[in-house]
Each structure stands twice: as structure tokens, then as C-alpha cells.
Amino acid sequence: MSTVEERLREALRERASQSPVSPDAWPKTVARASRARVRERRGWSRFGIPAAAAAAVAAIVAGSAVLAGGLGTHGASSPTAPPSATPPPSPGPGDYEMQSAPPVTAVVRVRLTVDGQTTWTYVWFGYLKNDRAEGLAMCTVTYGDGYGGGGGCGPQNVPAHQVGHSNGPYGSITMGTSLKQVTAVSARLADGRTVPGVVVSGRGFPYKFWAVVRPASQNAQIIFRGAGGAELGHLAMAAQYPVPPRPRTGGIVVFRYPAGTQEATAGTMTAYLLDGRVIGSRGKVVGFWDSDSSSVISGVGPSWSSAVVSVGGDYTQGATEAWFYGYARQNVARVVLRLADGRQYGAPTIAGWAGSGLRLWAFAVPTRYLAGGGQPHEVLTGYDAAGHVVAQVTLR
């Protein structure tokens, strides 16, 4: 596998924990890359839905009959999964996702094959401890082929008059929910191939769970079928852009992090101003690279929905602090995060690139106030030099 292919695969794997959030959040985060490592995720709602996933709208096929359907099997595998593969233990009470949304349904195991390697995804539904108003959330944890127990919890409701739903690909695996009438799923790729997937259910599931292994670098149609093979609907999934390489010049050090926060070892987070065309966007975008070459790139500009853009907030297991960071308009002098319990953390902004009209910001928050799936109603506020509010973003 070439270096470019490996970077793309790593980038796609890191695209976990994403779901629709408040319209005032950063709705066009389109690329997030990382070397294989375990991250604590504060619920999928921490990250904005990517532009590609925004295109995943299920369309009812005209004339399709509503077919009766019951619960499916309590586990499934892709046709090519090695039969000798041994599944890992089911997530236990100490697992982060289990703590965030304890299961109120069965925990179902799904076997797939990615790059010739067996993967195991555990799926269940539960209520987010700190935000039950979100309703029943779907949780997944995936092992094998470098996934390392990554996953997340978030709403996966199938919208009215639609057949299925997905928050976009998780590496090579595209997964989501569908109506119980669905008995089969497949991906029709841009090159003409059709890849079969799996559909499963379990005790108490409000929807069926489906998954397809497909190259996320291609456009695809996710096809849902019912009894007798009748097509019930589909999802349009747009191709993902590969993560651009780290620029050789033009970097600005935003903050220095201690060991065990962003990475296992201490390092620096450096920001670069990029041509938006590298991710299919217009104008300029900002990318952040740490010392281990992990990166996050936001495709939304602060002149659009908000004057402040945040791309941080995740942290490694066992870390005592999480770094929030991003960029803002030129008139933002300070950025402050207010948690639901009233605690506030913030920092002054620093100068960006000459003529860009942007400033950069970063600060750390103790993880003991962020554990258990995140607190609702976290508000990020940008202030000008006179202390006036110029922007507010509700993160949860």
C-alpha cells in the first residue's frame, strides 16, 4: 500500500463520532486524519456532519409497498469474513460508550471484512446520560484492522418518509439505521460494482442496523431492499476527499501540549492556511497538524455561520485535560468556553497569517468536567478588544 493510500485510509478511519449538531456549530468539517490511536469521544454531536454525509438523504422509491418486517438475526457477517476469526469481548461497563449511553436494548455483534481483515462492531441503543433530550441514541464500538475499539454514540433516527439514515463513513465502513421493513442492503459504486452489506436487529432495537464495506473515495448509492428483493429506497453517499499532506512552510504554532493529551508524547499543534480546493471548498481553509502528523482540517470559514470556529475538544484515554482550539475573525480578541455548570475557560487569540483576516486560539479544559458523554449547552463565545460579544456558538 502506498503512502498516499495509507494516509487516506487513516484519515477515513478517524471519521468516527460525527453527527448533525446545532446549525450554529461547524457544519462543514470535511477532513480529520490521525494515526491509529484511541480517543475519548464526547458523543458524535461533538463534531459537525461532513459535507459528504449531508448528501446522504434517503429517498423513497415511488410505488414501493410498505412491507411487514420483524426482527432480524442477532449477529451477522459479510460474505467474505474469515470463519476462523475470534471476536473480542463485548464492551463492558467501563467502556466509554457504555458509560455515555448504557444499553436499553440488546448488544449485537456484527462481523465484516475490511482490507482482508476481520472487524467486529458492537451496536446497541441507549440514552445519553447527560442529554436524554436527544432521545434514543445508537452506539457502536469497532475492533480489528486498526479500528482499536473506536466508536461513538449519537442520534440515528430515520427521518419521516425515508427508509434509512447514515452519518457518513467510518473509514471503509458505512453504517446507519433503517426501517424494520428492510431485509437487505448493498452499495452501488461509481465504477459499476455492487457490494453487499449486512442488516441486523436485536431485542428492543427501534430500527435495524446496517453496514457496508466500500471504498469511501467513490460516490455510492446505498440501496435498501425488502421482502422479495423490492427496492424500498436509497442513500446518496458522496466521495470523500483525501487528506492533503502537511505543508512545508507557513505554519504557526498555536499551543504546546503535554504528554498524554493530544498524543502519547508531548508536542506542538501547528496551524496552516490552505487552499480550499484541496478539500473541494472555495476560498481558504485552516488545517492543524500535531507533532505526530495527525491533522484536522475545517472547511468552514469564520465569515460564514459564525465568527468563531472550533475543531478541538477530544482527548486520549486517561488524559487530565482536553485542548479546545480553532480560529476566528480578525475582530475576535478572546474566546471563552462556558460549561453547563458555569465553569469558564478561555484564552486571548493570537495573530494569524498576514492579510488572512484570521486569528488563532487554544486553551485546555480539565477532562473531569467533560467525561460521561459531554455536558449539554456548552457555549463558545468570542469577545472583541472592548469586551463586547461578537459571536456565540452552542457546542451542545
N, C-alpha and C positions, 0 to 999 in steps of 0.2 A: 504494500500500500504506500502511495507517495505521501510526501509531507503535506501537500495541499489536501489530499483526501483525508488524511488523519486529522488535520485541523478542522475540516468541515464536519467530520464525524463527531469530534469532541464538542464542537460548537452546538451541533444539533442535540447531543445528549444533555447539554446543560439547560435546554429549553424547557425544563420542568417548572412546576409551580407557577403556571400562568393562567390567568382567567380575567374576564371582564371586571373592571373596577369602576369607581366614580368617574364621570365624564371629565372632572377636573384633574384627574391623575394623568399619568404619562401614557396615553393610549397607543402610542406607536413605537414602543420599544421593539426593535426588529432583529436585534442580534445580541446574543450573550454567549460568550465562549469561555471555557475553563478546562484545565487539565482535570483528569478524574480525581475527584475528592468529594467527601461527604459534606453537605451543607445543611444547617438547620434552616428550614423554611417556615416563615411565619404565615402560612396559608397561601394558596395560589393567588389570592387577591392582593398580595404584596406587589405583584408585577402586572404591568398592563398587557392586554391582549395584543399579540403581534398583528401587523397589517395583514399577513397571510392568513392568520386564523380568523380575522374579521370577515374574510370572504367565505368562511365555512357556514353557509346558510342552507339549511335543509329545505328542499323543495318537494312538495307532494306531487307525485306523478298523477296527471289528470286521469280520472276514471279508475284509479286504484281502489279496490274494495277494502274495507276495514275487516281484517280477518281476526278471528278469535285466536288467542295465544295464551299458553300457560307458561310456567317457569321452565327454564332450560336446565341443562346439566349443572352440577356444582363444581365444575372444573373442565378445562378444555386445553387442547394443544394444537399448534399449527401442524399441517400435514408432514412437514419435514423435520420436526423436532426429534433429536436423538432419543430413542426409547430408554436408553440406559441412564439418562441424566437423573441425578438425585436432587429433589427440591430442597431448598433451605428451610429452616423452621419458620413457621408463621410469625409475623411481628408480634412481640409481646407487650405487656402493659407499660414497659419502659420505653418503647419506641416512640419517637417524637410525634408521628402522625396519630398513633393510638392515643397519646395524651391530648393532642389537639382536638380530636373528634372521636371519642370512644365509640366503637361499633354498636349500632342498634339492630344490625342485620347480621347475617352470616358473613364470614370472611372467606372469599372464594379465591382459589388459586388458578392462575391461567399460565399455560406454558406456550412459549413462542420460540422461534429461531431467528437470531439476528447475526448476520455475518458468519453463519455456520455454527454459532454458539447458542446454547440453550439459555433462555431467560425465563424468570418466574416473576409474575406480577400478582401481588395480593391486592384484592379490591374489596371494599366494604362501604357502607353508608353510615353516617353519624352526624351529630350536631356539633358545630364548633363551640367549644366550651365558653369562649369569651364573646361569641357573637351568634347566639341562637336565632336572631332575627334573620340571618342569612338563609335559614331553613335547612333542610337535609342536604348535607354535603357528601360528595363522593371522595374517597381517599384511595390512593394507590401507593404501593411500595414495590419497586422492581429490583431484582437481583440478577447478576450474570452479565457477561460481555461488557464489563466496565461500568454498569449502572450503579453498583455498590450500595444498594438499599435506598436509592434516591426516590423521591416521590413528592406528594403533597395532597392537600385537601382543599376542596372548593366546590361551589355550586355547579351542578351539571344538569340542570333542568332542561328538558326538551321543550322548546317554545310551542305555543299553541299553533295548530295547523301544520306542524312539521313532524318529521319522522325521527330524526336523530340530531345529535349535538356533539361538538368537539371543541376543545380549547386549543387545538393545533397539535403538531407532532412533538413527541418526547423522544428526541433522537430519531432512530429509524422506526419507532413505534408510534403510530397514530391511534389514539384511543378515545372513547367517549361513551355516551349513553344513547339508547334508542327506545322506542315504544316496544311493548311486550309482544306486539304482532310480528316483529322482525325475527326471522329464523336463520338468516344468513347475511354475511357482509363480505364485500370484496372491494379492491381498489382497481379502477381502470386507469392505467398510466398513460402519459402523453405519448409514449413510444408504441402504444397499441396493446401492450401486455395487460393481463388481468391477474391480480394477486388475491387469492382467497384469504379471508381473515377468520376470526373466531367470534362467536356470540355466546355469552353465558349469563346465567342468573343465579340467584340464591335466595334463601329464606329472607323475606322482608324487603327485597330489592324493589324500589319504586319504578325502576327502569331496568332494561337489560344493559349489560356492559359488553362493549365490542372493542376489538383491537385488530389492527392490520399492520404487518411489517412491510414497509415500502420505502423507496428512496425519496427522501424529503426534498431532494434537488429537482424533482419533476412535478409539474402540475398533475393533479389526480382528481378523479371523481370517486367518492366513496359511495358505493351502491348498496342499498338495503333491500332485501327481498323477504317475502313472506311465504306462507304455505303454497306449495305448488310452484315455487320459483318466481312468482309475480313480483315485479319491481314496485316497491312502495314509495321510494324517494331516494334522494342522493344529497351528498355534501360536495361542494366545490372547494378543493384544497389547493391553494397557490404554492408554487415552488418557493423554497427558502433560498436566500442569498448566502453564499459562503462568507465566512468572516475574513475581512481583509487582514493582511499582515501588519504587524506593529511598525509604524513609521520610524525611519531612522533619525529624523530631526524634528524640531518643533515642539518637543514635549515640555510640559510644565508640571513640576512635582506639586501635587495637591496636598498629600499628607503622608506621614510615615507611620506604619502600623507595627505593633509588637508581634512577636511570635504567637501563633495560636489564634489569630483573629481572621485576617483575610487568607492567610496561608499558614502552614506549619512553622515556617521561619519568618523572621522579621523582614520588612522590605518597604518599598515606596509605591504609592499609587500615582501614576503619571497620566496627564490628560493630553490629547492631541486633537487638533481641529482637522476634520476630514471632509473631503468632497462627498456630498450626499449620494452621488451616483454609485459609490461602492456598495450601497445597500438599497439602491433603487429609489432614492429620495432626492428631492430638489434642494438646492442651497447647500449650506454647511451643516454637518453633524459633529457631535463630540464623542470621542471614544476614550475609555480609561483602560490602562494596562497596569497590572501589578508586576512585582519583580519576578514572579513565576510565569509570566506571559499569559496569564488568564486575563480576559478582557470583557468589557461590557460596553455596548455602543447603543446610544439612544438616537432614534430618528426623528424626535420631536424637537422643534426649536422653541425657545422661551418667548418668542414673539407671537406664538400661536395661542394655545389654550391657556397658558399660564406664564407668568414671568419667572417662575422657578421650576426647574426640572430636577427630579431626584432619581438616581439609579442604584443607590446602595440599600443597606439595611439587612443583608443576610450575613451569616457568620458560621464559623466552623464549630463542630461539636466540642463542648467543653470550654468555649471561649467566654471570657468575662465581659467583653464589650463588642458591640457591633458598630461598624462605621457607616454613617449616612453621608452621602456625597452627591455632587451634581454640579449644575451650572445655572446661571441666572442672567437676567438682563443687566445692562450696564448700571442702571439706577438702583439696583439692589445692593445695599451695603452690609446687611446682616441677614442670616437665615436662622430661624428658630423652630424646633420641633416641640410641640406641646402634646404630651401623652394624656390619655383619658383620666388618669389620676391627678393631673395638674402639674406634674413634673415637667420642666422645660430644659432643653439642651440646644445649644446653638453655637455659632461662630461667625466672625466677620468674613465677608467674601474677599477673595484676592483677585488681582488683575489677571485677565485672560490674555488673548493674543491681540496685538496692536491692530486696531481697525475692525475687530470682530464684533464689538458691542456686547461682549460676554464677560462675565466674572465667574470664578470658581469658588466652591465652598465644600467644607467637610467638617464633621465632628463625630465623636464617639458617644454611644449610649450604653449604659450597663445592661447586659443581656438579661439580668434577673427581672427587669421590668418589661421585657419583650417576650418571655417564654410563654408556652402554652397556647400557641396559635396566634398571638398578637392581640393587642388591645384595640377595641373599636374606637373610631372617631379621633385618630391621631391627626393633628393639623400642622402642616408645614407652612410657616409664614415668612414672607420676605419684607424687610423694612428698608426704607431709604435712609440717607445720612441724617435726616431730621427726626427719625423715629416713626415716620408715617408708614402704615401698611400699604404695600404696593401689590402684594399677591398673597393668596392663600390657597393651599392645596390640601384636601382631605384625603389622607392615605388610606383610612379605613372608615 
